[in-house]
Amino acid sequence: MNIFNKVTLQGMKKSRTRTIVTVIGVVLSAAMITAVVTFGVSLLNYLANGAAQKYGGWHVEFLDVDSSFAQERTLDNGVANTTTFENIGYAKLDGGKNPNKPYLFIAGFSEEAFDTLPITLISGRLPKNSGEILVSMSVEANGGVKFPVGDTLSLAVGSRMEGNKNLGQHDPYISGKETLMPKSKRTYRVVGICQRPGFEEYSAPGYTLITKADAQDKADSLSLFVTLKNPRGVHDYASSTAVSHSYVFNDNVLRFMGLSEDNVFNMFLYSVGGILVALIMIGSIFLIYNAFNMSLNERTHQFGILSSVGATAGQLRNSVLFEGLCIGAVGIPIGVIVGIGSIRLVISVVAKNFGNVMYSNVPLTLTVSIPVIVVAAAVSMVTILISAYIPARKAASTPVMESIRQTNEVKIDSKAVKTSKLAQRIYGLEGTLALKNFKRNKKRYRSIVLSLVLSVVLFISTSAFVTDLKQASERVVVFTTYDIGLDTQDMDDSKMLQLYDKLKTADGVYESSYQALMKYSCAVKASDLSDYCWKYLGSHTLDETVNLPMDIQFLDDSAYLNIIKGLGLPAEEYTGQNAKMIAVAKMPSHMKANRQHEVDEFIDMFKSSSMNFTIAPETNGKPKMEQGQNVSIKFVNTVPPDTLPILENSESNNPFVFNVMVPYSLKEKFETPDAHVAIKGLTFRSKNPTQSAAKMEAMIKGAGITSKYTLYNMHKMLDDSRNYIFIINVFAYTFIIMISLIAVANVFNTISTNIKLRRRELAMLRSVGMSDRDFQKMMNFECAFYGMRALLFGLPIAAISSWLIYKGMVAGGSDNIDFVFPWSSMAISVFSVFLVVFITMLHAIKKIKRENIIDALRDDMT
């Protein structure tokens, strides 16, 4: 070890407090970087496993291969396993609405394929033989053609040909250039509806229908799915193996390994990680830079003497870098261990919540990647070396005489530290001295103030973000008046009501009802509208007739009767074939009014409380007034029962609520050739919604329902929202606490070292008669100046940041939340800033007070 490194070690031992605090800062920095990258790897591994469960764990698919090619791939060294299904052929889709998907593609699955390639059933069951078939829901949703369970399909199945070229699912439809060559006629019975299979490309020309492969009639065209032992070589493997065959990557899984060709996702992935690491590095560089800067201020005289006896700038610079390496050698391993331990603890806390909102059957576990840990350690070391190099370069370039005399430490004229007489009168001698010292050492104190500002802004912004999320979650709770809902469009009323009688007996259900909804239009004179509504809807003359869209909500007769009784209306006038109807016709006084908690913020749409209207059904948004009928409607102040979720989206375009409530027994009266039920279904309230929903799902499958339906567990959706907030809370506050610890360590290190550098100055003040009380008063003023300067910048920036976060959430769809000024988090920040500064100053001056004044005056800081 050379003499410079020995001197460096002696200096570190002499300033143990500063060295220990610097090591703690390095530990925190390394811990945060390790925690961020380790959690990122663990989360991506979790998402990859979840995607594999949903879409299949294969990595590459080879299309239209023969059995010999498939057999060869099973023998490849890098292959973990393979799966195939038969490409039986294509059939024309009659009546299809998508010009790019004119075909049905028939796939023959083996038992192994059903086990390996996930199929999500919507209704019905899987095919058990080659005469049964499973239809993709995208045939109806995207193609506009419906094949209900129980239907029989007679298909002319063949091949797509472009000249002599055989086309497959990887080849998009070529209009006018390809032909379908039928080879055989096949008949299938539809036994189930499933979601679009994950292996079907969006550009594929055929909707996938799945049947059971026939052992007696094997097709020689196969789709081969390969899972590799090391997926990182998937691109090279596919290109080298495919020869003339087409292949497709499983991007749903590969993107979470960073191996997909989705450049947007990859950019997002690396950008988020880069931003987090950059934030940590910035905070860490502040801390470690200040530590080395203060160390050099202590050793400036020493460097000057070494330079005078022949030490080169490079040797002095290497001396400081050696100090950085020593601190990194101690701090980084501890930081890596702390980071892994802390993220293990955090994952154990949030694992259950992740399962609830994402993949319930896939556990979120800690994944430690050695290469990633090495990268984290390298980033931490780079942070240290950058922090050490900047002040080292400055010290090495300082002239020898300036270093020995230390004349470059403070260069300032008297005008710059001049204080007004008013300030002297307000602060007194002690405060004036503190203010002058603050002014003459601005550069040294700027990093302290900046660290405090960073801490304040991060803490308040995070608190504001969490507050907005909680608001959004609470508003969702208000808009939901049932726990479980089932919606359908094509189920017969008789079957729906039979199903209703079964489902309401599920364990835990204590309240139930059924409903339907139709879209109608109402002819209204502009003069009948309230002034607010008239102005809002635009420039209509008072004698003009306006057509307003309205919803007719047909409610379970008993539920409707309960509403009538609750409003105190005579039941005999509002029941029967010619009864009056009730309606809610309101407009919000501002667009953030809330349905239940803020009913008083809604304004009536009409001047009268009861009116006669001509209403007509809507078709494609246009009223059919020739089918109109006259009705008498009384407007009431109540909250109508929530419609099913699918309708909430369509209602959101209307700036008002015009909802007519009618007993379900009158539904047939309003059904015309152009008036169809938009949606109908069942709603339930349960003591245990999760258990009840599972029981209902079993009941529906047992009842053999073939109509399309959706079962919503609204309680689970609300739980998911709360779980998201909990997860965000844990990570947000963990991140802010660790960043704040770095800031606190920075402030502690800088202030305590600064006080130590001023020991001769402070000893001089005490030697001329400054009492301990006045000395403490002066230091308290310095604390106040630190805190006030930090808060002067930090609080406005934090307020602006909170507002921007709020606007971002509103733009993202959470437009039902209000801006809450972060008073409480600001108060915590104010208290914390002064507390940290005061405690740090107290610790530093406690040592100064213990020192002998004469010894401090004689000390030349070497």
Summary of the structure (lengths in Angstrom):
residues: 862
radius of gyration: 36.9
end to end distance: 21.6
largest distance: 111.2
contacts: 2795
relative contact order: 0.11
helix: 54%
strand: 20%
